[in-house]
Amino acid sequence: MTRTDILSALVALLLMIATAGRVQAQSAASNGTAPAADTSWFARYHPVARDTLPADTYAGWEQFQANCSRCHGQDAEGTSFAPSLVQALGPGGPVQTESAFLKIACNGVPGTGMPAWCKLGLGEDKLRQIYLYVHGRATGAIHPGRPMERTEAGAGGRNLSDR
């Protein structure tokens, strides 16, 4: 058998398998016994939000994700090159007040890679929102993961896909 004969046989076999699967699916659909779609993967990659946050705190989460998470980690728990803000703002941590947080975030920390966010255009109002989120993470009031924003009525919320 030549190489061409083997390749032709493999192509024919693949076509038969694909056709048989399609015929089986059409048959099942026509008699109403189509198998249910497996959606278990969706919950694994799109978990339900554990927290629903007020608008300012949710905006802080968004700002944190856009500006801080690449160094401090997605959930503010730190990385190999930036400290955990959960620990820094938590009990016994070195940053115990909002004003201390704002001073560090606004002025940066020279020689560490921590930028002076105020000089880069991230205003104090946005830094206060980030503080609300990070402080909530540090106190345990906000869980890891993507939160939702509380609506005005207090029910439901929106997530990033709603924007």
C-alpha atoms as one frame of an Amber mdcrd trajectory, in Angstrom:
protein
   0.000   0.000   0.000   1.369   3.392  -0.947   1.361   6.504   1.178  -1.332
   8.039  -1.040  -3.534   4.941  -0.561  -3.191   5.201   3.215  -4.062   8.912
   3.216  -7.076   8.275   0.972  -8.287   5.522   3.286  -7.914   7.795   6.335
  -9.852  10.601   4.639 -12.609   8.178   3.667 -12.777   6.832   7.227 -13.006
  10.340   8.686 -15.794  11.223   6.247 -17.734   8.107   7.232 -17.383   8.906
  10.948 -18.471  12.517  10.452 -21.442  11.484   8.306 -22.545   8.827  10.799
 -22.463  11.343  13.653 -24.478  13.881  11.662 -27.071  11.262  10.655 -27.399
  10.103  14.277 -27.880  13.684  15.518 -30.490  14.408  12.805 -32.340  11.197
  13.651 -32.392  12.000  17.362 -33.565  15.546  16.705 -36.360  14.387  14.370
 -37.855  12.003  16.933 -37.545  14.444  19.845 -34.809  12.585  21.713 -31.988
  15.000  21.088 -29.440  14.835  23.895 -29.372  17.798  26.261 -26.505  20.193
  25.739 -23.755  19.970  28.337 -23.470  23.418  29.920 -21.359  22.460  32.940
 -18.367  24.243  31.398 -20.175  27.589  31.617 -20.314  27.625  35.414 -16.650
  26.660  35.591 -15.546  29.658  33.503 -18.329  32.088  34.456 -19.023  31.666
  38.171 -21.914  33.508  39.766 -20.757  36.627  41.597 -20.559  36.154  45.371
 -20.826  39.869  46.140 -23.074  42.684  44.970 -21.365  46.015  45.582 -22.523
  49.643  45.786 -21.721  51.684  42.673 -18.602  53.402  44.112 -17.103  50.149
  45.366 -17.895  48.385  42.093 -16.237  51.268  40.200 -13.242  50.754  42.495
 -13.121  47.090  41.500 -13.188  48.124  37.821 -10.393  50.664  38.350  -8.374
  48.123  40.330  -8.679  45.585  37.501  -7.649  48.181  34.909  -4.753  49.749
  36.808  -3.569  47.633  39.739  -4.287  43.947  39.189  -1.409  43.379  36.767
   0.998  43.896  39.674  -1.027  43.272  42.841  -2.984  40.304  41.469  -6.539
  39.913  40.261  -7.935  39.770  43.805  -5.388  42.137  45.457  -3.617  39.166
  47.046  -0.187  40.075  45.679   2.212  38.594  43.144   5.900  37.813  42.988
   6.703  41.483  42.370   4.011  43.484  44.232   2.674  43.029  47.770  -0.730
  41.789  48.839  -2.992  44.759  49.418  -5.311  42.464  51.349  -2.535  42.047
  53.926  -1.292  45.647  53.712  -4.735  47.077  54.520  -5.763  44.201  56.785
  -5.440  43.984  60.551  -1.869  44.741  61.569  -0.891  45.771  58.043   1.231
  48.854  57.361  -1.593  50.790  55.631  -4.287  51.327  58.259  -6.105  54.429
  57.001  -7.620  55.722  53.794  -5.305  58.739  53.868  -2.232  56.475  54.089
  -3.507  54.469  51.108  -4.207  57.626  49.091  -0.759  59.041  49.871   0.965
  55.875  48.604  -1.274  55.481  45.556  -1.099  59.152  44.588   2.647  59.655
  45.123   3.892  56.165  44.307   6.849  54.478  45.955  10.120  55.432  44.246
  12.427  52.557  43.416   9.747  49.869  43.711   7.845  50.190  40.462   4.777
  51.607  42.205   3.744  54.536  39.984   2.534  57.922  41.167  -1.025  57.499
  39.916  -2.009  61.138  40.430   0.779  62.241  38.065  -0.459  59.674  35.545
  -3.968  61.133  35.580  -5.780  58.754  37.910  -7.556  61.265  40.120  -8.132
  61.083  43.834 -11.824  60.249  43.286 -10.864  57.052  41.432  -8.223  56.218
  44.051 -10.887  56.550  46.761 -13.051  54.086  44.846 -10.116  51.674  44.591
  -9.632  52.057  48.345 -13.268  51.081  48.963 -12.761  47.875  46.995  -9.343
  46.968  48.444 -10.434  47.801  51.999 -13.444  45.526  51.521 -11.133  42.728
  50.356  -8.811  43.351  53.328 -11.614  43.167  55.891 -13.186  40.103  54.292
 -16.363  41.972  53.344 -15.645  41.327  49.647 -14.749  37.858  48.408 -12.255
  37.054  45.634 -13.649  37.047  42.114 -15.761  39.320  39.976 -18.522  41.119
  41.876 -21.725  42.605  40.519 -22.915  46.169  40.912 -25.951  46.813  43.088
 -28.759  48.521  41.190 -30.608  51.504  42.620 -33.470  49.264  43.717 -30.940
  47.053  45.512 -31.881  43.950  43.567 -29.797  42.294  40.916 -26.855  43.998
  39.346 -24.705  44.245  36.290 -21.419  42.718  35.336 -18.803  43.487  32.708
 -20.792  41.811  29.944 -23.617  44.324  30.482 -21.439  47.238  29.370
